Amino acid sequence: MINKENIEKLNKLQERYLDLSEVYKGNEQDFRNRNKELIERIKEISDNITELKEELKIEGLEEYKETTNKKLTGGLSIRVNKSVEYDQEEAFSWAMSHKMCLSLDKTKFKKIAKVQELEFVDIIDKEIVCFPKELKLD
């Protein structure tokens, strides 16, 4: 049986939650208004960081392709991940013929595809530029 006291408690809590949410929204807007310039400056710097990281990723991949050195200037590094790409229908057909499953278990299939050569699967190395916590120049 449903406890009526719990329903009353829930109603009161929900009302309190809505009241506090309104106070929070008002305080948040006041904060944003008082700190508009700071927030804009933080956004600008964040955008600049994103742009520079994208440039460094391009430069890092170019350097890696030229030198195959995974340890780059400033502490950046290259990590090479294997990406399994395949036609889903062929993969499902393969899985069915190997009595692997009734639906394709993508995780298991990718693990098998990385070690067993399947003609409809391409294994592609994906290079990723990794940033250290602190960049350093030698």
C-alpha positions in Angstrom: 0.0 0.0 0.0 1.2 3.5 -0.8 2.2 5.5 2.2 0.3 8.8 2.1 3.0 10.5 4.2 5.6 9.7 1.6 3.4 11.3 -1.1 3.1 14.4 1.1 6.8 14.5 1.7 7.5 14.1 -2.0 5.1 16.9 -2.9 6.8 19.2 -0.3 10.3 18.2 -1.6 9.3 18.9 -5.2 7.9 22.3 -4.3 11.1 23.1 -2.4 13.1 21.9 -5.3 11.3 24.1 -7.7 11.6 27.1 -5.4 15.3 26.6 -5.0 15.7 26.0 -8.7 14.2 29.4 -9.3 16.5 31.1 -6.8 19.5 29.3 -8.4 18.5 30.5 -11.9 18.2 34.0 -10.6 21.5 33.9 -8.9 23.1 32.4 -11.9 21.8 35.2 -14.1 23.0 37.8 -11.6 26.4 36.2 -11.6 26.5 36.2 -15.4 25.5 39.8 -15.5 28.1 40.8 -12.9 30.9 38.8 -14.6 30.0 39.3 -18.3 33.5 40.6 -19.3 35.2 37.8 -17.4 33.0 35.2 -19.0 33.6 36.6 -22.4 37.4 36.7 -21.8 37.4 33.1 -20.6 35.4 32.1 -23.7 37.8 33.9 -26.0 40.8 32.3 -24.4 39.1 28.9 -24.6 38.4 29.4 -28.3 42.1 30.4 -28.8 43.3 27.3 -27.0 41.0 25.1 -29.2 42.3 26.8 -32.4 46.0 26.4 -31.3 45.4 22.7 -30.3 43.9 22.0 -33.7 46.9 23.7 -35.4 49.3 21.7 -33.3 47.5 18.4 -34.1 47.9 19.1 -37.8 51.6 20.0 -37.3 52.1 17.0 -35.1 50.6 14.6 -37.6 52.7 16.1 -40.3 55.9 15.8 -38.2 55.0 12.2 -37.3 54.3 11.3 -41.0 57.7 12.8 -42.0 59.8 11.3 -39.1 57.6 8.4 -37.6 58.9 9.8 -34.3 56.0 9.5 -31.7 57.6 11.9 -29.2 57.2 15.4 -30.5 58.3 18.9 -29.5 56.8 20.4 -26.4 55.9 17.0 -24.9 53.3 16.3 -27.5 53.1 12.6 -28.5 51.4 10.4 -31.1 49.3 7.5 -30.1 48.2 5.1 -32.9 44.9 3.5 -32.4 43.5 0.8 -34.7 40.1 1.5 -36.1 38.1 -1.4 -37.5 35.9 -0.4 -40.5 33.7 -2.9 -42.3 30.4 -3.4 -44.2 27.9 -4.2 -41.5 25.9 -6.6 -43.7 29.0 -8.6 -44.6 30.1 -8.7 -41.0 26.7 -9.9 -39.9 26.8 -12.6 -42.6 30.2 -13.6 -41.5 29.1 -13.8 -37.9 26.1 -15.9 -38.8 28.2 -18.3 -40.9 30.5 -18.7 -37.9 27.6 -19.3 -35.5 28.9 -16.4 -33.5 25.6 -14.7 -32.8 22.1 -13.9 -34.0 22.9 -10.2 -34.0 26.4 -8.8 -34.6 28.3 -8.3 -31.4 30.4 -5.4 -32.7 32.8 -5.4 -29.8 33.7 -9.1 -30.2 33.7 -8.8 -34.0 36.2 -5.9 -33.9 38.5 -7.9 -31.6 38.4 -10.8 -33.9 38.8 -8.6 -37.0 42.0 -7.1 -35.5 43.7 -10.5 -35.4 42.0 -12.5 -38.2 42.3 -11.3 -41.7 38.8 -10.8 -43.2 38.7 -9.6 -46.8 35.8 -7.1 -46.2 37.5 -5.5 -43.2 40.0 -2.7 -43.4 42.2 -2.0 -40.3 43.2 1.6 -40.3 45.7 3.2 -38.0 44.3 6.4 -36.6 46.9 8.8 -35.2 46.0 10.9 -32.2 48.0 13.8 -30.9 48.2 13.6 -27.1 48.8 16.8 -25.0 50.7 16.6 -21.7 49.4 18.6 -18.7 52.1 21.1 -19.2 53.8 21.9 -22.5 57.6 22.3 -22.3 60.1 23.6 -24.8 63.5 22.1 -24.8 
